Amino acid sequence: MNLGDIPLCCSTYDVAVVGGGIVGLASARELILRHPTLSFVLLEKEKDLAVHQSGHNSGVIHSGIYYTPGSLKARLCGKGATMAYEYLDKKGLPYKKCGKLIVAVEREEIPRLKALYERGQKNNVRDLTMIDAKGIREREPYCRGLMALDSPYTGIVDWRLVSLAYGKDFQEAGGTVVTEYEASDMAMVKESPAGNTEGMKYPIAIRDSKGKEVRCRYVLTCGGLYSDRLSQISGCSPEPRIVPFRGDYLVLKPEKHYLVRGNIYPVPDPKFPFLGVHFTPRMDGSVWLGPNAVLAFKREGYKLYDFDARDFGDALSFRGLQKLVMNNLVYGVGEMYRGVFIGAQVKILKKFIPELSLSDVLRGPAGVRAQALDRDGNLVDDFVFDGGVGDVGSRVLHVRNAPSPAATSSLAIAEMVADEVERRFSL
């Protein structure tokens, strides 16, 4: 729906949710189901919902192996995966529990793999087992490794399809979705809208770049790649800063799909900031290989040469990124090299599936990850909420960081966000 279709008398709401990705949609859905007598609007800058991170991801339903026991990420992933499977079954949405192997191909990886198994046990990951080389071949006939973690609870799904289902739930419960509305300003209003007899009940004005305006009592932002900028326009803190990292995938040629049954992941190396390349089957039958992780020159830059001067300048001028680059210079150069010369990426993948060759792959799609960084160059690895002070800031809640596995955890995140909204705004 476009705002031009909404009568002026109806452009006031109790709560406005800014951001139509999976976290914003899940949170809007949860809030309206809890508070059916309140009015809600969801504002999205694109023509369609869930077209960025929610529509450009690996499509994995994670089981919660990697995360520090007791951390918010660990708790939300475990709960979120269970809720996701229940929701998918209830709605009749397609998914596959194809499982995942985390494979050690070098002896020095085995202690890290065993530590990961212990972590998964502490996180109560369902049906997690350690298997040997024979067990690997039984599950993935073309995969070679010394030892692996087997997680049969891991699955795959089209997360954009799930996001759109959340949006449908929200609208069927009475929520309004407005697309092509890019929030460029949030401010307190000094007078009531023309024709509105309810005084200053809706004191926050959210304006877009075209001069349109939505008024509300409270605001929740779930801006993903733009979460830091949404915070700034409401007078809240500019940090943590979002730095975009593009992940380029390769795809297996259709005649080679038989090489991969389920997800095949490497043992993560704690020296490096990202997970490493992996094999991921998709709901459409394709198989993605990757991704790498390189600085994107545009926050929504899915192609190698996509460039935005403001986005690039913001990233390079941020001290946190400068420190991250210096601390991971060799790794970063390697990622850039593998992004340009795909043979180098295939060489790494061949450690897991020796039969793979350069002629078996094609360049595939890309995604852009909204990576939150602090000023010391540390990846912000957990969820961050932010509000402010003053007239506007006290009426706004920002979801500043919702890192992977945010899609898997989306329904659990939504409950947490709704709890926080209720606490802050006394709904």
C-alpha positions as CSV (number, residue, x, y, z in Angstrom):
1,M,0.0,0.0,0.0
2,N,1.2,3.5,-0.8
3,L,0.5,6.4,1.6
4,G,-1.3,8.2,-1.1
5,D,-4.0,5.6,-0.8
6,I,-4.6,6.3,2.9
7,P,-7.1,9.1,3.9
8,L,-5.5,11.8,6.0
9,C,-7.9,11.1,8.9
10,C,-6.4,7.6,9.1
11,S,-2.7,8.5,9.1
12,T,-2.4,8.6,12.9
13,Y,-1.5,5.5,14.8
14,D,-0.6,4.3,18.2
15,V,2.6,2.6,17.1
16,A,4.6,3.0,13.9
17,V,7.1,0.2,13.0
18,V,9.8,1.4,10.6
19,G,11.4,-1.4,8.6
20,G,9.7,-4.2,6.6
21,G,12.3,-6.9,7.0
22,I,11.8,-10.1,8.9
23,V,12.5,-8.6,12.4
24,G,10.2,-5.6,11.8
25,L,7.4,-7.8,10.4
26,A,7.7,-10.3,13.2
27,S,7.7,-7.6,15.8
28,A,4.7,-5.8,14.3
29,R,2.9,-9.1,14.1
30,E,3.6,-9.9,17.8
31,L,2.6,-6.4,19.0
32,I,-0.7,-6.3,17.1
33,L,-1.6,-9.8,18.3
34,R,-1.0,-8.7,21.9
35,H,-2.7,-5.4,21.5
36,P,-5.6,-5.7,19.0
37,T,-7.3,-2.5,20.2
38,L,-4.3,-0.3,19.3
39,S,-3.6,0.9,15.8
40,F,-0.3,0.0,14.1
41,V,1.4,1.0,10.8
42,L,4.5,-0.5,9.3
43,L,6.6,1.7,7.0
44,E,8.9,0.3,4.4
45,K,11.0,2.3,2.0
46,E,10.9,-0.3,-0.8
47,K,8.0,-1.2,-3.1
48,D,8.0,-4.7,-1.6
49,L,8.6,-6.2,1.8
50,A,11.7,-8.2,2.9
51,V,13.8,-7.4,-0.2
52,H,17.2,-6.9,1.5
53,Q,18.7,-9.0,4.2
54,S,15.5,-11.0,4.7
55,G,15.5,-11.8,0.9
56,H,19.2,-12.2,0.5
57,N,20.4,-14.9,2.9
58,S,21.4,-18.5,2.9
59,G,17.9,-19.7,3.9
60,V,19.2,-21.8,6.8
61,I,17.1,-22.6,10.0
62,H,20.0,-22.7,12.5
63,S,20.0,-25.0,15.6
64,G,22.1,-22.8,17.9
65,I,25.4,-24.6,18.0
66,Y,27.9,-21.7,17.8
67,Y,26.7,-19.2,20.4
68,T,28.1,-18.6,23.9
69,P,26.0,-20.7,26.3
70,G,23.6,-18.5,28.2
71,S,23.9,-15.6,25.8
72,L,20.9,-13.9,24.3
73,K,21.8,-15.3,20.8
74,A,22.0,-18.8,22.1
75,R,18.6,-18.6,24.0
76,L,16.8,-16.8,21.2
77,C,18.1,-19.2,18.5
78,G,17.1,-22.3,20.3
79,K,13.7,-21.0,21.1
80,G,13.3,-19.3,17.7
81,A,14.1,-22.5,15.8
82,T,11.4,-24.4,17.7
83,M,8.9,-21.5,17.1
84,A,9.8,-21.3,13.4
85,Y,9.2,-25.0,12.8
86,E,5.8,-24.8,14.6
87,Y,4.9,-21.7,12.6
88,L,5.8,-23.3,9.3
89,D,3.8,-26.4,10.1
90,K,0.8,-24.3,11.2
91,K,0.9,-22.2,8.1
92,G,1.7,-25.0,5.7
93,L,4.9,-23.2,4.5
94,P,7.5,-25.5,2.8
95,Y,10.8,-26.3,4.5
96,K,13.3,-29.2,4.6
97,K,15.1,-30.6,7.7
98,C,18.1,-31.5,5.6
99,G,20.5,-31.3,8.5
100,K,24.0,-29.9,8.8
101,L,27.5,-31.3,9.1
102,I,30.3,-29.1,10.6
103,V,33.4,-30.9,9.2
104,A,37.0,-31.0,10.4
105,V,39.3,-31.6,7.5
106,E,42.6,-30.9,9.4
107,R,43.7,-32.5,12.7
108,E,44.2,-29.2,14.4
109,E,40.5,-28.5,13.9
110,I,39.4,-31.5,16.0
111,P,39.9,-29.8,19.4
112,R,37.8,-26.8,18.2
113,L,35.2,-29.2,16.9
114,K,35.0,-31.0,20.2
115,A,34.7,-27.7,22.0
116,L,31.9,-26.8,19.6
117,Y,30.1,-30.0,20.5
118,E,30.3,-29.2,24.2
119,R,28.9,-25.7,23.4
120,G,26.1,-27.2,21.5
121,Q,25.3,-29.6,24.4
122,K,25.2,-26.7,26.8
123,N,22.8,-24.9,24.4
124,N,20.5,-27.9,24.3
125,V,20.8,-28.3,20.6
126,R,18.5,-31.2,19.6
127,D,20.0,-34.5,18.4
128,L,23.5,-33.2,18.1
129,T,26.1,-36.0,17.7
130,M,29.8,-36.3,16.8
131,I,30.5,-38.6,13.9
132,D,33.7,-40.1,12.3
133,A,34.8,-40.2,8.7
134,K,32.6,-43.2,8.0
135,G,29.6,-41.4,9.5
136,I,30.4,-38.4,7.3
137,R,30.3,-40.5,4.1
138,E,27.0,-42.1,5.2
139,R,25.4,-38.7,5.4
140,E,27.3,-36.9,2.6
141,P,28.7,-39.5,0.3
142,Y,31.0,-37.0,-1.6
143,C,32.2,-35.1,1.5
144,R,35.6,-36.0,3.1
145,G,36.6,-35.2,6.6
146,L,38.2,-36.6,9.8
147,M,35.3,-35.9,12.1
148,A,32.1,-33.8,12.1
149,L,29.2,-32.6,14.2
150,D,25.9,-33.8,12.8
151,S,22.9,-31.5,13.4
152,P,19.8,-33.1,11.9
153,Y,17.6,-30.4,13.4
154,T,19.1,-27.8,11.1
155,G,16.8,-27.0,8.1
156,I,16.3,-24.7,5.1
157,V,13.4,-22.4,4.2
158,D,12.7,-19.4,2.1
159,W,12.9,-16.7,4.7
160,R,11.4,-14.1,2.4
161,L,8.3,-16.3,2.1
162,V,8.1,-16.5,5.9
163,S,8.5,-12.7,6.2
164,L,5.6,-12.2,3.8
165,A,3.5,-14.6,5.9
166,Y,4.3,-12.4,9.0
167,G,3.2,-9.4,7.0
168,K,-0.1,-11.1,6.1
169,D,-0.8,-12.0,9.7
170,F,-0.1,-8.4,10.7
171,Q,-2.5,-7.0,8.0
172,E,-5.2,-9.6,8.8
173,A,-5.1,-8.5,12.4
174,G,-5.8,-4.9,11.4
175,G,-2.3,-3.5,10.8
176,T,-1.5,-1.1,8.0
177,V,1.5,-1.6,5.7
178,V,2.8,1.4,3.8
179,T,5.5,0.8,1.2
180,E,7.7,3.4,-0.7
181,Y,7.9,5.4,2.5
182,E,11.5,6.2,3.4
183,A,11.6,7.7,6.9
184,S,13.9,10.8,6.7
185,D,12.9,12.7,9.8
186,M,11.3,12.1,13.2
187,A,10.2,15.1,15.3
188,M,7.7,16.3,17.8
189,V,4.7,18.1,16.3
190,K,3.6,21.4,17.7
191,E,0.0,21.2,16.6
192,S,-2.7,18.7,15.8
193,P,-3.3,17.5,12.2
194,A,-6.0,19.4,10.4
195,G,-9.3,17.9,11.2
196,N,-8.0,15.9,14.1
197,T,-10.0,16.5,17.3
198,E,-7.8,14.4,19.5
199,G,-5.4,17.1,20.4
200,M,-1.8,16.0,20.8
201,K,-2.5,12.3,21.2
202,Y,-0.1,11.6,18.3
203,P,2.9,13.8,19.0
204,I,5.5,12.1,16.8
205,A,5.7,12.9,13.1
206,I,7.6,10.6,10.8
207,R,8.3,12.3,7.5
208,D,9.6,10.9,4.3
209,S,11.7,12.6,1.6
210,K,8.6,13.5,-0.4
211,G,7.1,15.5,2.4
212,K,4.5,12.9,3.5
213,E,3.8,12.5,7.1
214,V,2.6,9.8,9.5
215,R,1.8,10.7,13.1
216,C,2.0,8.3,16.0
217,R,2.4,7.9,19.8
218,Y,5.4,5.6,19.7
219,V,8.0,4.4,17.2
220,L,9.8,1.1,16.9
221,T,12.6,0.9,14.3
222,C,14.0,-2.3,12.8
223,G,16.1,-0.7,10.1
224,G,18.7,-3.4,9.4
225,L,21.3,-1.8,7.2
226,Y,20.1,1.6,8.1
227,S,19.5,1.1,11.9
228,D,22.3,3.6,12.8
229,R,20.9,6.3,10.6
230,L,17.4,5.8,11.9
231,S,18.7,6.2,15.4
232,Q,20.5,9.4,14.4
233,I,17.5,11.1,12.9
234,S,15.6,10.6,16.1
235,G,18.4,12.1,18.2
236,C,19.8,8.9,19.5
237,S,23.4,7.6,19.5
238,P,25.1,7.0,16.1
239,E,26.9,3.9,17.5
240,P,27.2,1.0,17.1
241,R,27.8,1.9,13.5
242,I,26.6,-0.3,10.6
243,V,29.2,-1.3,8.2
244,P,28.0,-3.3,5.1
245,F,29.8,-6.5,4.2
246,R,28.9,-8.2,0.9
247,G,28.9,-12.0,0.7
248,D,29.3,-13.4,-2.8
249,Y,28.0,-16.9,-3.5
250,L,28.9,-19.4,-6.1
251,V,26.3,-21.9,-7.4
252,L,26.7,-25.5,-8.4
253,K,25.7,-26.4,-11.9
254,P,22.4,-28.4,-11.9
255,E,24.2,-31.6,-13.1
256,K,26.4,-31.4,-10.0
257,H,23.6,-31.0,-7.4
258,Y,24.1,-34.7,-6.4
259,L,27.4,-33.8,-4.7
260,V,25.5,-32.1,-1.8
261,R,22.6,-33.4,0.3
262,G,22.5,-31.1,3.3
263,N,24.4,-28.1,4.7
264,I,28.2,-28.6,5.0
265,Y,30.0,-26.1,7.1
266,P,33.7,-25.6,8.1
267,V,34.9,-25.6,11.7
268,P,35.0,-21.8,12.5
269,D,38.4,-20.3,13.2
270,P,38.2,-17.9,16.1
271,K,41.1,-15.9,14.7
272,F,38.8,-14.6,11.9
273,P,35.6,-12.5,12.2
274,F,33.4,-14.5,9.9
275,L,32.2,-18.1,9.6
276,G,33.8,-19.3,6.4
277,V,32.5,-20.7,3.1
278,H,30.0,-23.5,3.2
279,F,27.6,-25.6,1.1
280,T,24.0,-24.7,1.3
281,P,21.1,-26.5,-0.5
282,R,18.1,-24.2,-1.3
283,M,14.4,-24.8,-1.4
284,D,14.4,-24.4,-5.2
285,G,16.8,-27.3,-5.5
286,S,19.9,-25.2,-6.2
287,V,23.0,-25.4,-4.1
288,W,24.9,-22.2,-3.0
289,L,28.6,-22.3,-2.1
290,G,30.1,-19.5,0.0
291,P,29.9,-16.7,0.9
292,N,33.0,-14.7,1.2
293,A,32.9,-11.4,3.3
294,V,34.2,-8.2,1.7
295,L,33.4,-4.5,2.5
296,A,30.5,-3.4,0.3
297,F,30.8,0.1,-1.2
298,K,27.1,0.6,-0.9
299,R,24.7,-0.5,1.9
300,E,22.5,-2.3,-0.6
301,G,25.3,-3.0,-3.0
302,Y,24.7,-6.6,-4.3
303,K,27.1,-6.2,-7.2
304,L,30.8,-5.9,-7.2
305,Y,30.8,-2.3,-8.7
306,D,27.8,-0.9,-6.8
307,F,28.9,2.3,-5.2
308,D,27.4,5.0,-3.0
309,A,29.7,7.9,-2.0
310,R,27.9,8.5,1.4
311,D,27.9,4.8,2.4
312,F,31.5,4.4,1.4
313,G,32.7,7.5,3.1
314,D,30.8,6.7,6.3
315,A,32.4,3.3,6.4
316,L,36.0,4.4,5.7
317,S,35.9,7.3,8.1
318,F,34.7,5.2,11.0
319,R,37.6,4.4,13.4
320,G,36.0,1.0,14.2
321,L,36.3,-0.2,10.6
322,Q,39.9,1.1,10.3
323,K,40.8,-0.9,13.4
324,L,39.0,-4.0,12.1
325,V,40.8,-3.8,8.8
326,M,44.2,-3.4,10.4
327,N,43.6,-6.4,12.7
328,N,42.4,-8.6,9.9
329,L,44.4,-7.3,6.9
330,V,45.6,-10.6,5.6
331,Y,42.2,-12.3,6.0
332,G,40.5,-9.3,4.3
333,V,42.9,-9.3,1.3
334,G,42.3,-13.1,1.0
335,E,38.5,-12.6,1.0
336,M,38.8,-10.0,-1.8
337,Y,41.1,-12.2,-3.8
338,R,38.7,-15.2,-3.5
339,G,35.8,-12.9,-4.5
340,V,37.6,-11.9,-7.8
341,F,39.3,-15.3,-8.6
342,I,36.7,-17.9,-7.9
343,G,39.2,-20.7,-8.4
344,A,40.7,-19.7,-5.1
345,Q,37.3,-20.2,-3.4
346,V,36.8,-23.5,-5.1
347,K,40.2,-24.6,-3.8
348,I,38.9,-24.2,-0.2
349,L,35.7,-25.9,-1.0
350,K,37.5,-28.9,-2.5
351,K,38.9,-29.7,0.9
352,F,35.4,-30.9,1.8
353,I,34.3,-32.3,-1.6
354,P,37.4,-33.3,-3.6
355,E,35.4,-34.1,-6.7
356,L,34.4,-30.4,-7.0
357,S,36.1,-28.5,-9.9
358,L,36.1,-25.0,-11.2
359,S,34.0,-26.1,-14.2
360,D,31.2,-27.2,-11.8
361,V,30.4,-23.7,-10.4
362,L,29.0,-20.4,-11.6
363,R,28.9,-17.0,-10.0
364,G,25.8,-16.7,-8.0
365,P,23.8,-14.1,-6.0
366,A,25.1,-12.0,-3.2
367,G,23.8,-10.7,0.1
368,V,24.8,-7.7,2.2
369,R,25.2,-8.2,6.0
370,A,24.5,-5.3,8.3
371,Q,27.5,-5.7,10.6
372,A,27.4,-3.5,13.7
373,L,30.8,-2.3,14.8
374,D,31.9,-0.4,17.9
375,R,34.6,2.3,17.8
376,D,37.3,-0.2,18.9
377,G,36.8,-2.4,15.8
378,N,34.9,-5.1,17.6
379,L,32.0,-6.9,15.9
380,V,28.9,-6.3,18.0
381,D,27.8,-9.9,18.3
382,D,24.6,-9.7,20.3
383,F,21.3,-7.8,20.1
384,V,21.3,-4.1,20.9
385,F,18.3,-2.0,21.9
386,D,18.6,1.8,22.0
387,G,16.3,4.6,23.0
388,G,17.0,8.2,23.8
389,V,16.1,11.0,26.1
390,G,14.0,14.1,25.4
391,D,10.7,14.4,23.7
392,V,11.4,12.2,20.6
393,G,14.0,9.8,22.0
394,S,11.9,8.8,24.9
395,R,9.1,7.7,22.5
396,V,11.3,5.6,20.2
397,L,12.8,2.2,20.5
398,H,15.5,1.2,18.1
399,V,16.5,-2.4,17.3
400,R,20.1,-1.5,16.6
401,N,21.6,-4.9,16.0
402,A,19.8,-8.1,15.1
403,P,22.7,-10.3,13.9
404,S,22.6,-13.8,12.3
405,P,20.6,-15.9,13.1
406,A,18.0,-13.2,13.2
407,A,15.8,-15.0,10.7
408,T,15.8,-18.2,12.7
409,S,15.2,-16.3,15.9
410,S,12.7,-13.9,14.5
411,L,9.6,-15.0,16.4
412,A,11.6,-15.2,19.7
413,I,13.1,-11.8,18.9
414,A,9.6,-10.4,18.3
415,E,8.5,-11.5,21.8
416,M,11.6,-9.8,23.3
417,V,11.0,-6.7,21.3
418,A,7.3,-6.6,22.2
419,D,8.2,-7.0,25.9
420,E,10.7,-4.1,25.6
421,V,8.1,-1.9,23.8
422,E,5.5,-2.7,26.5
423,R,8.1,-1.9,29.3
424,R,9.3,1.4,27.8
425,F,6.0,2.7,26.6
426,S,3.6,1.2,29.2
427,L,1.3,-0.1,26.4
